[in-house]
Amino acid sequence: MFIIHLGALSSSGEGAFLFEIKYPQKTYLCRFEFTHFTMTVADLKPKEKGILNAYSSSRIAAKFSLLGILPGSEIQVIRIAPFGGGYYIKVDGHNFALRKSEAEALFLAQND
């Protein structure tokens, strides 16, 4: 499997991601456009949920796409380590541990 990334988040919080995920049997072409994000996973409190909408960089997009953490995934914060430590999250029924910098790089959809 590999990913081709063709976009990124600008300093104003606007941009688009276009990438291709290839498996031996199937290929997915994904495009995500966004205008402004203010909430990240790091802003959630324990037991709060959000829907992943975008990544902050192509490196983050590649890493979390390979783990199956894709835009549209529901993310719930289970626990936050003390003193600005890591985040223990649940994504679509699977548990992950994130660094604070990674939690800040995952943008959530705004609630309307």
Biotite code that builds the C-alpha atoms (Angstrom):
import biotite.structure as struc

atoms = struc.array([
    struc.Atom([0.000, 0.000, 0.000], chain_id="A", res_id=1, res_name="MET", atom_name="CA", element="C"),
    struc.Atom([1.207, 3.525, -0.682], chain_id="A", res_id=2, res_name="PHE", atom_name="CA", element="C"),
    struc.Atom([-0.138, 7.057, -0.607], chain_id="A", res_id=3, res_name="ILE", atom_name="CA", element="C"),
    struc.Atom([0.420, 9.900, -3.037], chain_id="A", res_id=4, res_name="ILE", atom_name="CA", element="C"),
    struc.Atom([-0.288, 13.229, -1.374], chain_id="A", res_id=5, res_name="HIS", atom_name="CA", element="C"),
    struc.Atom([-0.923, 16.355, -3.446], chain_id="A", res_id=6, res_name="LEU", atom_name="CA", element="C"),
    struc.Atom([-1.968, 19.089, -1.015], chain_id="A", res_id=7, res_name="GLY", atom_name="CA", element="C"),
    struc.Atom([-1.507, 20.580, 2.421], chain_id="A", res_id=8, res_name="ALA", atom_name="CA", element="C"),
    struc.Atom([-2.893, 22.912, 5.050], chain_id="A", res_id=9, res_name="LEU", atom_name="CA", element="C"),
    struc.Atom([-1.918, 26.548, 4.612], chain_id="A", res_id=10, res_name="SER", atom_name="CA", element="C"),
    struc.Atom([-0.975, 28.844, 7.474], chain_id="A", res_id=11, res_name="SER", atom_name="CA", element="C"),
    struc.Atom([-4.475, 30.377, 7.298], chain_id="A", res_id=12, res_name="SER", atom_name="CA", element="C"),
    struc.Atom([-6.068, 26.976, 7.965], chain_id="A", res_id=13, res_name="GLY", atom_name="CA", element="C"),
    struc.Atom([-7.352, 26.530, 4.407], chain_id="A", res_id=14, res_name="GLU", atom_name="CA", element="C"),
    struc.Atom([-6.424, 24.036, 1.729], chain_id="A", res_id=15, res_name="GLY", atom_name="CA", element="C"),
    struc.Atom([-7.131, 20.637, 0.275], chain_id="A", res_id=16, res_name="ALA", atom_name="CA", element="C"),
    struc.Atom([-5.800, 17.111, 0.417], chain_id="A", res_id=17, res_name="PHE", atom_name="CA", element="C"),
    struc.Atom([-5.849, 14.844, -2.582], chain_id="A", res_id=18, res_name="LEU", atom_name="CA", element="C"),
    struc.Atom([-4.302, 11.452, -2.121], chain_id="A", res_id=19, res_name="PHE", atom_name="CA", element="C"),
    struc.Atom([-4.498, 7.945, -3.441], chain_id="A", res_id=20, res_name="GLU", atom_name="CA", element="C"),
    struc.Atom([-4.434, 4.822, -1.286], chain_id="A", res_id=21, res_name="ILE", atom_name="CA", element="C"),
    struc.Atom([-3.569, 1.671, -3.235], chain_id="A", res_id=22, res_name="LYS", atom_name="CA", element="C"),
    struc.Atom([-4.198, -1.854, -2.065], chain_id="A", res_id=23, res_name="TYR", atom_name="CA", element="C"),
    struc.Atom([-3.588, -4.930, -4.246], chain_id="A", res_id=24, res_name="PRO", atom_name="CA", element="C"),
    struc.Atom([-7.330, -5.371, -4.894], chain_id="A", res_id=25, res_name="GLN", atom_name="CA", element="C"),
    struc.Atom([-8.625, -1.794, -4.728], chain_id="A", res_id=26, res_name="LYS", atom_name="CA", element="C"),
    struc.Atom([-7.591, 1.845, -5.088], chain_id="A", res_id=27, res_name="THR", atom_name="CA", element="C"),
    struc.Atom([-9.153, 4.752, -3.205], chain_id="A", res_id=28, res_name="TYR", atom_name="CA", element="C"),
    struc.Atom([-8.853, 8.341, -4.399], chain_id="A", res_id=29, res_name="LEU", atom_name="CA", element="C"),
    struc.Atom([-9.602, 10.736, -1.565], chain_id="A", res_id=30, res_name="CYS", atom_name="CA", element="C"),
    struc.Atom([-10.122, 14.498, -1.766], chain_id="A", res_id=31, res_name="ARG", atom_name="CA", element="C"),
    struc.Atom([-10.756, 16.687, 1.249], chain_id="A", res_id=32, res_name="PHE", atom_name="CA", element="C"),
    struc.Atom([-11.278, 20.427, 1.008], chain_id="A", res_id=33, res_name="GLU", atom_name="CA", element="C"),
    struc.Atom([-11.571, 22.697, 3.990], chain_id="A", res_id=34, res_name="PHE", atom_name="CA", element="C"),
    struc.Atom([-11.727, 26.360, 4.840], chain_id="A", res_id=35, res_name="THR", atom_name="CA", element="C"),
    struc.Atom([-10.947, 26.834, 8.530], chain_id="A", res_id=36, res_name="HIS", atom_name="CA", element="C"),
    struc.Atom([-10.509, 24.636, 11.548], chain_id="A", res_id=37, res_name="PHE", atom_name="CA", element="C"),
    struc.Atom([-10.288, 25.714, 15.125], chain_id="A", res_id=38, res_name="THR", atom_name="CA", element="C"),
    struc.Atom([-10.790, 22.467, 17.042], chain_id="A", res_id=39, res_name="MET", atom_name="CA", element="C"),
    struc.Atom([-8.300, 19.620, 17.275], chain_id="A", res_id=40, res_name="THR", atom_name="CA", element="C"),
    struc.Atom([-8.255, 16.327, 19.148], chain_id="A", res_id=41, res_name="VAL", atom_name="CA", element="C"),
    struc.Atom([-6.085, 18.082, 21.772], chain_id="A", res_id=42, res_name="ALA", atom_name="CA", element="C"),
    struc.Atom([-9.043, 20.378, 22.530], chain_id="A", res_id=43, res_name="ASP", atom_name="CA", element="C"),
    struc.Atom([-11.309, 17.482, 23.536], chain_id="A", res_id=44, res_name="LEU", atom_name="CA", element="C"),
    struc.Atom([-11.743, 16.518, 27.166], chain_id="A", res_id=45, res_name="LYS", atom_name="CA", element="C"),
    struc.Atom([-11.953, 12.886, 28.313], chain_id="A", res_id=46, res_name="PRO", atom_name="CA", element="C"),
    struc.Atom([-15.132, 11.152, 27.091], chain_id="A", res_id=47, res_name="LYS", atom_name="CA", element="C"),
    struc.Atom([-15.781, 13.859, 24.440], chain_id="A", res_id=48, res_name="GLU", atom_name="CA", element="C"),
    struc.Atom([-16.070, 12.866, 20.786], chain_id="A", res_id=49, res_name="LYS", atom_name="CA", element="C"),
    struc.Atom([-15.421, 14.503, 17.449], chain_id="A", res_id=50, res_name="GLY", atom_name="CA", element="C"),
    struc.Atom([-15.299, 13.645, 13.756], chain_id="A", res_id=51, res_name="ILE", atom_name="CA", element="C"),
    struc.Atom([-11.887, 13.818, 12.069], chain_id="A", res_id=52, res_name="LEU", atom_name="CA", element="C"),
    struc.Atom([-11.999, 16.220, 9.157], chain_id="A", res_id=53, res_name="ASN", atom_name="CA", element="C"),
    struc.Atom([-8.376, 16.950, 8.136], chain_id="A", res_id=54, res_name="ALA", atom_name="CA", element="C"),
    struc.Atom([-4.688, 16.545, 8.932], chain_id="A", res_id=55, res_name="TYR", atom_name="CA", element="C"),
    struc.Atom([-2.148, 19.328, 9.378], chain_id="A", res_id=56, res_name="SER", atom_name="CA", element="C"),
    struc.Atom([0.504, 17.917, 7.008], chain_id="A", res_id=57, res_name="SER", atom_name="CA", element="C"),
    struc.Atom([1.217, 15.211, 4.487], chain_id="A", res_id=58, res_name="SER", atom_name="CA", element="C"),
    struc.Atom([3.413, 13.379, 7.018], chain_id="A", res_id=59, res_name="ARG", atom_name="CA", element="C"),
    struc.Atom([0.539, 13.218, 9.496], chain_id="A", res_id=60, res_name="ILE", atom_name="CA", element="C"),
    struc.Atom([-1.897, 12.246, 6.713], chain_id="A", res_id=61, res_name="ALA", atom_name="CA", element="C"),
    struc.Atom([0.324, 9.370, 5.625], chain_id="A", res_id=62, res_name="ALA", atom_name="CA", element="C"),
    struc.Atom([0.890, 8.091, 9.157], chain_id="A", res_id=63, res_name="LYS", atom_name="CA", element="C"),
    struc.Atom([-2.731, 8.120, 10.286], chain_id="A", res_id=64, res_name="PHE", atom_name="CA", element="C"),
    struc.Atom([-4.146, 6.919, 6.968], chain_id="A", res_id=65, res_name="SER", atom_name="CA", element="C"),
    struc.Atom([-1.977, 3.821, 7.255], chain_id="A", res_id=66, res_name="LEU", atom_name="CA", element="C"),
    struc.Atom([-3.393, 3.236, 10.744], chain_id="A", res_id=67, res_name="LEU", atom_name="CA", element="C"),
    struc.Atom([-6.945, 3.547, 9.390], chain_id="A", res_id=68, res_name="GLY", atom_name="CA", element="C"),
    struc.Atom([-7.618, 6.901, 11.042], chain_id="A", res_id=69, res_name="ILE", atom_name="CA", element="C"),
    struc.Atom([-9.284, 8.604, 8.079], chain_id="A", res_id=70, res_name="LEU", atom_name="CA", element="C"),
    struc.Atom([-11.387, 11.751, 7.729], chain_id="A", res_id=71, res_name="PRO", atom_name="CA", element="C"),
    struc.Atom([-14.911, 10.882, 8.797], chain_id="A", res_id=72, res_name="GLY", atom_name="CA", element="C"),
    struc.Atom([-13.690, 8.657, 11.643], chain_id="A", res_id=73, res_name="SER", atom_name="CA", element="C"),
    struc.Atom([-15.215, 9.236, 15.064], chain_id="A", res_id=74, res_name="GLU", atom_name="CA", element="C"),
    struc.Atom([-12.566, 10.001, 17.691], chain_id="A", res_id=75, res_name="ILE", atom_name="CA", element="C"),
    struc.Atom([-13.183, 9.799, 21.433], chain_id="A", res_id=76, res_name="GLN", atom_name="CA", element="C"),
    struc.Atom([-10.621, 10.871, 24.017], chain_id="A", res_id=77, res_name="VAL", atom_name="CA", element="C"),
    struc.Atom([-10.420, 8.179, 26.694], chain_id="A", res_id=78, res_name="ILE", atom_name="CA", element="C"),
    struc.Atom([-7.652, 9.609, 28.882], chain_id="A", res_id=79, res_name="ARG", atom_name="CA", element="C"),
    struc.Atom([-5.105, 12.444, 28.858], chain_id="A", res_id=80, res_name="ILE", atom_name="CA", element="C"),
    struc.Atom([-1.749, 11.970, 30.569], chain_id="A", res_id=81, res_name="ALA", atom_name="CA", element="C"),
    struc.Atom([-0.874, 14.562, 33.221], chain_id="A", res_id=82, res_name="PRO", atom_name="CA", element="C"),
    struc.Atom([1.575, 17.423, 32.713], chain_id="A", res_id=83, res_name="PHE", atom_name="CA", element="C"),
    struc.Atom([0.894, 17.852, 28.980], chain_id="A", res_id=84, res_name="GLY", atom_name="CA", element="C"),
    struc.Atom([1.553, 14.230, 28.129], chain_id="A", res_id=85, res_name="GLY", atom_name="CA", element="C"),
    struc.Atom([-0.062, 11.980, 25.581], chain_id="A", res_id=86, res_name="GLY", atom_name="CA", element="C"),
    struc.Atom([-3.644, 11.188, 24.637], chain_id="A", res_id=87, res_name="TYR", atom_name="CA", element="C"),
    struc.Atom([-5.318, 7.798, 24.766], chain_id="A", res_id=88, res_name="TYR", atom_name="CA", element="C"),
    struc.Atom([-8.072, 7.765, 22.139], chain_id="A", res_id=89, res_name="ILE", atom_name="CA", element="C"),
    struc.Atom([-10.627, 5.410, 20.619], chain_id="A", res_id=90, res_name="LYS", atom_name="CA", element="C"),
    struc.Atom([-11.164, 5.594, 16.855], chain_id="A", res_id=91, res_name="VAL", atom_name="CA", element="C"),
    struc.Atom([-13.933, 3.506, 15.320], chain_id="A", res_id=92, res_name="ASP", atom_name="CA", element="C"),
    struc.Atom([-13.592, 0.894, 18.078], chain_id="A", res_id=93, res_name="GLY", atom_name="CA", element="C"),
    struc.Atom([-9.758, 0.753, 18.124], chain_id="A", res_id=94, res_name="HIS", atom_name="CA", element="C"),
    struc.Atom([-7.546, 2.293, 20.822], chain_id="A", res_id=95, res_name="ASN", atom_name="CA", element="C"),
    struc.Atom([-4.467, 4.421, 20.082], chain_id="A", res_id=96, res_name="PHE", atom_name="CA", element="C"),
    struc.Atom([-1.966, 6.464, 22.072], chain_id="A", res_id=97, res_name="ALA", atom_name="CA", element="C"),
    struc.Atom([-0.951, 9.835, 20.594], chain_id="A", res_id=98, res_name="LEU", atom_name="CA", element="C"),
    struc.Atom([1.687, 12.404, 21.396], chain_id="A", res_id=99, res_name="ARG", atom_name="CA", element="C"),
    struc.Atom([0.327, 15.856, 22.188], chain_id="A", res_id=100, res_name="LYS", atom_name="CA", element="C"),
    struc.Atom([1.794, 17.168, 18.902], chain_id="A", res_id=101, res_name="SER", atom_name="CA", element="C"),
    struc.Atom([-0.090, 14.463, 16.967], chain_id="A", res_id=102, res_name="GLU", atom_name="CA", element="C"),
    struc.Atom([-3.370, 15.273, 18.760], chain_id="A", res_id=103, res_name="ALA", atom_name="CA", element="C"),
    struc.Atom([-2.892, 18.939, 17.787], chain_id="A", res_id=104, res_name="GLU", atom_name="CA", element="C"),
    struc.Atom([-2.406, 17.901, 14.136], chain_id="A", res_id=105, res_name="ALA", atom_name="CA", element="C"),
    struc.Atom([-5.798, 16.169, 13.785], chain_id="A", res_id=106, res_name="LEU", atom_name="CA", element="C"),
    struc.Atom([-8.517, 18.708, 12.933], chain_id="A", res_id=107, res_name="PHE", atom_name="CA", element="C"),
    struc.Atom([-12.140, 17.984, 13.810], chain_id="A", res_id=108, res_name="LEU", atom_name="CA", element="C"),
    struc.Atom([-15.315, 18.938, 11.953], chain_id="A", res_id=109, res_name="ALA", atom_name="CA", element="C"),
    struc.Atom([-17.121, 21.908, 13.378], chain_id="A", res_id=110, res_name="GLN", atom_name="CA", element="C"),
    struc.Atom([-20.433, 21.162, 15.054], chain_id="A", res_id=111, res_name="ASN", atom_name="CA", element="C"),
    struc.Atom([-23.316, 23.034, 13.428], chain_id="A", res_id=112, res_name="ASP", atom_name="CA", element="C"),
])
